[in-house]
Amino acid sequence: MPRATSERFVRAHQPSAKSSKNASSANDAGGGNSGTRNPLFNTERFGQHILKNPQIATTIVEKANLRPTDRVLEVGPGTGNLTVRILEKAKHCTAVEMDPRMAAEVTKRVQGTPEQRKLEIIIGDFVKATLPYFDVCISNTPYQISSPLVFRLLSHRPIFRCAILMFQREFALRLIARPDTELWSRLGANVQLYAKVDLIMHVGKNNFRPAPLVESSVIRLVPRDPPPPVRFEEFDGLGRIVFSRRNKTIHASFLARGVIDMMEKNWRTWCSEQGRMVEDNADMKKKVEEILTATGYGEQRAAKMSIDDLLKLLSAFHDEGIHFA
């Protein structure tokens, strides 16, 4: 799943402006209640709030099960509350930080210590940054980059061992949702196709300074290695159709306005690339209905379909030369 692919997908899953504005990230500077007054901690520009609970920071790092040989990628280090704990356990940490003030604070925090040589800071946008090799990713994520971060990680090669990531709670729960539950969606299906996702813990908003308007949760993401032999664009293209009306029948979703025309265009392009003749009287609607009837998925609803169900349906369309990307 190349980077360009992940970038195309995440644009469709950007969180709402309200969620982004109230996001919680960055890390604790330690002590005092002046976080909302000190210019260093006026982080609203980057959607950041300061994690002030050291026990939560310790737990996040412990859940990563770091090894002395590990190279860690940290996203949004803030003032370094997670960073210093990572450096105690890992061989090296590369921290990507958008705010130069925060980057300077992290540097200052380890200056003159043995950990200084183990830390590298990249100042800039994580989504655009050139990422180094890493074994583990730890992120107290600025919520406006939640989707870009997840799919950038899943498209990264070589595959890393695991990631411990803090997100807005609703987003985290969508990542771990299962079929036939309220939050099962195209986002969850796409992520779980390529990774195993588990909930680690919930984090209340009072653990941040200033407190955001949303709650947070921490998840563990473990990429499937090797990844499934499925083109992301194809799986996502099918998901885009069936989850557009997750509580309607699959048959109804495929008959929605513009879907048949899009599929016929893709099919004719595929036939041209394969050097196949295209019948002038080809009826794409009839083809789709025959496939849905043969597979038995026509009366199913996306809200109840598992990843295996979606893969079987995708395979049935492919057998007839019908593609979704």
C-alpha positions as CSV (number, residue, x, y, z in Angstrom):
1,M,0.0,0.0,0.0
2,P,2.1,2.9,-1.2
3,R,2.1,6.4,0.4
4,A,0.1,7.9,-2.4
5,T,-2.6,5.3,-1.8
6,S,-2.8,6.1,1.9
7,E,-3.0,9.8,1.3
8,R,-5.9,9.4,-1.1
9,F,-7.8,7.3,1.4
10,V,-7.3,9.5,4.5
11,R,-8.7,12.6,2.9
12,A,-12.1,10.8,3.0
13,H,-11.8,10.1,6.7
14,Q,-10.7,13.5,8.1
15,P,-12.3,14.1,11.5
16,S,-14.7,17.0,11.9
17,A,-13.5,20.5,12.6
18,K,-14.9,20.4,16.1
19,S,-12.9,17.2,16.8
20,S,-9.7,18.7,15.4
21,K,-10.1,21.9,17.3
22,N,-10.6,20.2,20.6
23,A,-7.8,17.6,20.0
24,S,-5.4,16.5,22.7
25,S,-1.7,15.9,22.2
26,A,1.8,16.9,23.2
27,N,3.2,15.9,26.5
28,D,3.7,17.1,30.1
29,A,6.3,19.8,31.0
30,G,5.9,18.9,34.6
31,G,4.6,20.8,37.7
32,G,2.5,23.9,38.1
33,N,-0.8,25.1,36.7
34,S,0.5,27.8,34.4
35,G,0.1,25.7,31.2
36,T,-2.7,27.8,29.9
37,R,-0.8,31.1,30.5
38,N,2.8,30.2,29.5
39,P,3.3,31.0,25.8
40,L,5.2,27.7,25.4
41,F,2.0,25.8,26.1
42,N,-0.3,27.9,24.0
43,T,-0.6,25.0,21.6
44,E,-4.0,25.5,20.0
45,R,-2.5,26.3,16.7
46,F,-1.4,22.6,16.4
47,G,-4.5,21.1,18.1
48,Q,-2.4,20.1,21.1
49,H,-3.2,19.9,24.8
50,I,-0.6,18.8,27.4
51,L,-0.8,15.4,28.9
52,K,-0.1,16.0,32.6
53,N,-0.5,12.6,34.1
54,P,2.9,10.9,34.4
55,Q,1.4,7.5,35.2
56,I,-0.5,7.4,31.9
57,A,2.8,8.3,30.1
58,T,4.5,5.5,31.8
59,T,1.8,3.0,31.0
60,I,1.8,4.0,27.3
61,V,5.5,3.3,27.0
62,E,5.3,0.1,29.0
63,K,2.6,-1.2,26.7
64,A,5.0,-0.8,23.8
65,N,7.2,-3.6,25.3
66,L,10.3,-1.8,24.1
67,R,13.6,-3.7,23.7
68,P,17.1,-2.2,24.2
69,T,17.7,-2.6,20.5
70,D,14.5,-0.8,19.4
71,R,14.4,2.3,17.3
72,V,11.2,4.3,18.1
73,L,9.3,6.8,16.1
74,E,7.4,9.3,18.2
75,V,4.8,11.6,16.7
76,G,4.0,14.8,18.6
77,P,6.4,14.6,21.5
78,G,5.3,17.9,22.9
79,T,7.6,18.7,25.8
80,G,8.9,15.2,26.1
81,N,7.0,13.4,28.8
82,L,6.8,10.3,26.7
83,T,10.2,10.9,25.0
84,V,12.3,10.7,28.2
85,R,10.6,7.4,29.1
86,I,11.2,6.0,25.6
87,L,14.9,7.0,25.7
88,E,15.3,5.1,29.0
89,K,14.3,1.8,27.3
90,A,15.1,2.1,23.6
91,K,18.3,2.4,21.5
92,H,17.1,5.5,19.6
93,C,14.1,7.7,19.3
94,T,13.2,9.9,16.3
95,A,10.5,12.5,17.3
96,V,8.5,14.3,14.7
97,E,7.2,17.6,16.0
98,M,5.4,20.4,14.1
99,D,6.0,23.2,16.7
100,P,9.7,24.4,16.9
101,R,9.1,25.6,20.5
102,M,8.1,22.1,21.6
103,A,11.1,20.6,19.8
104,A,13.4,23.0,21.6
105,E,11.9,22.0,24.9
106,V,12.4,18.3,24.3
107,T,16.0,19.0,23.3
108,K,16.6,21.1,26.4
109,R,15.1,18.4,28.6
110,V,17.7,15.7,27.6
111,Q,20.7,18.1,27.0
112,G,23.8,17.0,28.9
113,T,22.4,13.5,29.7
114,P,23.3,10.1,28.2
115,E,20.0,10.1,26.4
116,Q,20.9,13.2,24.3
117,R,22.8,11.2,21.7
118,K,19.9,8.7,21.4
119,L,17.4,11.4,20.3
120,E,16.8,12.9,16.9
121,I,14.1,15.5,16.2
122,I,12.4,16.2,12.9
123,I,10.6,19.6,12.9
124,G,7.8,19.5,10.4
125,D,4.5,17.9,9.3
126,F,4.4,14.1,10.0
127,V,2.3,13.5,7.0
128,K,5.0,15.0,4.7
129,A,8.1,14.0,6.6
130,T,10.5,11.4,5.3
131,L,10.3,8.6,7.9
132,P,13.3,6.6,9.1
133,Y,13.4,2.9,9.9
134,F,11.6,2.2,13.2
135,D,10.5,-0.9,15.2
136,V,7.8,0.8,17.2
137,C,5.7,3.9,16.9
138,I,4.4,5.8,19.9
139,S,2.1,8.8,19.4
140,N,0.0,11.1,21.6
141,T,-1.7,12.1,18.4
142,P,-2.8,15.6,17.3
143,Y,-6.3,14.5,16.4
144,Q,-6.5,16.3,13.1
145,I,-3.9,13.9,11.7
146,S,-5.5,10.7,13.1
147,S,-6.4,9.2,9.8
148,P,-3.3,10.3,7.9
149,L,-1.2,8.9,10.7
150,V,-2.8,5.5,10.8
151,F,-2.6,5.0,7.0
152,R,0.8,6.5,6.7
153,L,2.0,3.9,9.3
154,L,0.3,1.0,7.5
155,S,1.8,2.0,4.2
156,H,5.3,2.2,5.7
157,R,7.9,-0.3,4.7
158,P,9.6,-2.2,6.1
159,I,6.8,-3.2,8.4
160,F,7.2,-2.2,12.0
161,R,6.4,-4.4,15.0
162,C,3.7,-2.3,16.7
163,A,2.3,1.1,17.4
164,I,0.8,2.5,20.6
165,L,-1.4,5.4,19.7
166,M,-3.7,7.8,21.5
167,F,-6.7,9.2,19.7
168,Q,-10.0,10.9,20.3
169,R,-12.1,8.2,21.8
170,E,-14.7,8.0,19.1
171,F,-12.0,7.6,16.5
172,A,-10.3,4.9,18.5
173,L,-13.5,3.0,19.0
174,R,-14.2,3.0,15.3
175,L,-10.8,1.5,14.7
176,I,-11.5,-1.5,17.0
177,A,-15.2,-1.9,16.1
178,R,-16.5,-5.3,15.0
179,P,-19.1,-6.2,12.4
180,D,-22.8,-5.9,13.5
181,T,-21.9,-3.1,16.0
182,E,-22.9,0.6,15.8
183,L,-19.4,1.8,15.0
184,W,-18.4,-0.7,12.3
185,S,-17.5,1.3,9.3
186,R,-15.3,1.5,6.2
187,L,-12.5,3.0,8.4
188,G,-12.5,0.0,10.7
189,A,-12.6,-2.5,7.9
190,N,-9.8,-0.8,6.0
191,V,-7.5,-0.7,9.1
192,Q,-8.3,-4.2,10.3
193,L,-7.6,-5.7,6.9
194,Y,-4.0,-4.7,7.4
195,A,-3.6,-4.7,11.1
196,K,-4.7,-6.2,14.4
197,V,-6.1,-3.4,16.6
198,D,-6.8,-3.6,20.4
199,L,-7.9,-1.1,23.0
200,I,-5.4,-0.5,25.8
201,M,-7.1,2.1,28.0
202,H,-9.4,5.1,28.1
203,V,-7.9,8.5,29.1
204,G,-10.2,11.1,30.7
205,K,-10.0,14.7,29.5
206,N,-8.9,15.9,32.9
207,N,-5.5,14.3,32.3
208,F,-4.7,17.1,29.9
209,R,-3.9,20.8,30.4
210,P,-5.9,22.6,29.3
211,A,-8.7,20.0,29.3
212,P,-10.1,19.3,25.9
213,L,-13.8,18.9,25.2
214,V,-13.4,15.2,24.1
215,E,-12.2,12.0,25.8
216,S,-9.3,10.0,24.6
217,S,-8.3,6.3,24.2
218,V,-5.1,4.4,23.6
219,I,-4.9,1.6,21.1
220,R,-2.3,-1.0,20.0
221,L,-1.9,-1.5,16.3
222,V,0.0,-4.5,15.0
223,P,0.5,-4.7,11.2
224,R,-0.2,-8.0,9.6
225,D,3.0,-9.5,8.3
226,P,2.9,-10.4,5.5
227,P,0.1,-8.0,4.6
228,P,-2.9,-9.6,2.7
229,P,-2.4,-9.8,-1.1
230,V,-5.2,-7.2,-1.7
231,R,-4.8,-3.9,-3.4
232,F,-5.9,-1.2,-0.9
233,E,-7.6,0.8,-3.7
234,E,-9.7,-2.1,-4.6
235,F,-10.8,-3.0,-1.1
236,D,-11.5,0.6,-0.3
237,G,-13.4,1.1,-3.5
238,L,-15.8,-1.7,-2.6
239,G,-16.1,-0.4,1.0
240,R,-16.8,3.1,-0.3
241,I,-19.9,1.7,-2.1
242,V,-21.3,-0.7,0.5
243,F,-20.6,1.5,3.6
244,S,-22.2,4.5,1.9
245,R,-25.5,3.0,3.1
246,R,-24.3,0.7,5.9
247,N,-27.8,-0.2,7.0
248,K,-29.3,-0.6,3.5
249,T,-29.0,-3.9,1.6
250,I,-25.8,-4.3,-0.6
251,H,-28.1,-4.5,-3.6
252,A,-29.5,-1.1,-2.8
253,S,-26.0,0.4,-2.3
254,F,-24.9,-0.8,-5.8
255,L,-28.0,0.6,-7.4
256,A,-27.3,4.1,-5.9
257,R,-27.0,6.9,-8.4
258,G,-23.7,6.8,-10.3
259,V,-22.4,3.5,-8.9
260,I,-23.3,1.4,-12.0
261,D,-21.9,4.0,-14.4
262,M,-18.6,4.1,-12.4
263,M,-18.3,0.3,-12.4
264,E,-19.0,0.1,-16.1
265,K,-16.3,2.7,-16.8
266,N,-13.8,0.8,-14.7
267,W,-14.8,-2.5,-16.4
268,R,-14.3,-1.0,-19.9
269,T,-10.9,0.4,-18.9
270,W,-9.9,-3.0,-17.5
271,C,-11.0,-4.8,-20.7
272,S,-9.0,-2.3,-22.8
273,E,-5.9,-2.9,-20.7
274,Q,-6.4,-6.6,-20.9
275,G,-7.0,-6.5,-24.7
276,R,-10.5,-7.9,-24.3
277,M,-13.4,-7.2,-26.5
278,V,-16.3,-5.2,-24.9
279,E,-19.8,-6.2,-25.9
280,D,-21.7,-3.2,-27.3
281,N,-24.8,-4.5,-25.4
282,A,-23.0,-5.1,-22.1
283,D,-25.4,-4.6,-19.2
284,M,-23.5,-3.7,-16.1
285,K,-26.5,-3.6,-13.9
286,K,-27.4,-7.1,-14.9
287,K,-23.9,-8.3,-14.2
288,V,-23.9,-6.8,-10.8
289,E,-27.3,-8.3,-9.9
290,E,-26.1,-11.8,-11.1
291,I,-23.0,-11.5,-8.9
292,L,-24.9,-10.4,-5.8
293,T,-27.5,-13.2,-6.4
294,A,-24.8,-15.9,-6.9
295,T,-22.8,-14.8,-3.8
296,G,-25.9,-14.4,-1.6
297,Y,-24.8,-11.0,-0.5
298,G,-27.5,-9.0,-2.2
299,E,-29.7,-8.8,0.8
300,Q,-26.9,-8.5,3.3
301,R,-26.1,-5.2,5.0
302,A,-22.6,-3.7,5.3
303,A,-23.2,-3.1,9.0
304,K,-23.1,-6.9,9.4
305,M,-20.5,-7.9,6.9
306,S,-17.1,-9.1,8.1
307,I,-13.8,-8.5,6.3
308,D,-13.9,-12.1,5.0
309,D,-17.4,-11.3,3.5
310,L,-16.1,-8.2,1.9
311,L,-13.1,-10.1,0.4
312,K,-15.3,-12.8,-0.9
313,L,-17.6,-10.3,-2.6
314,L,-14.5,-8.4,-4.0
315,S,-13.2,-11.7,-5.4
316,A,-16.5,-12.5,-7.1
317,F,-16.5,-9.2,-8.9
318,H,-12.9,-9.7,-9.9
319,D,-13.7,-13.1,-11.4
320,E,-16.0,-11.2,-13.8
321,G,-13.4,-8.6,-14.6
322,I,-15.1,-5.9,-12.5
323,H,-12.8,-3.7,-10.5
324,F,-13.2,-0.8,-8.1
325,A,-10.1,1.3,-8.8
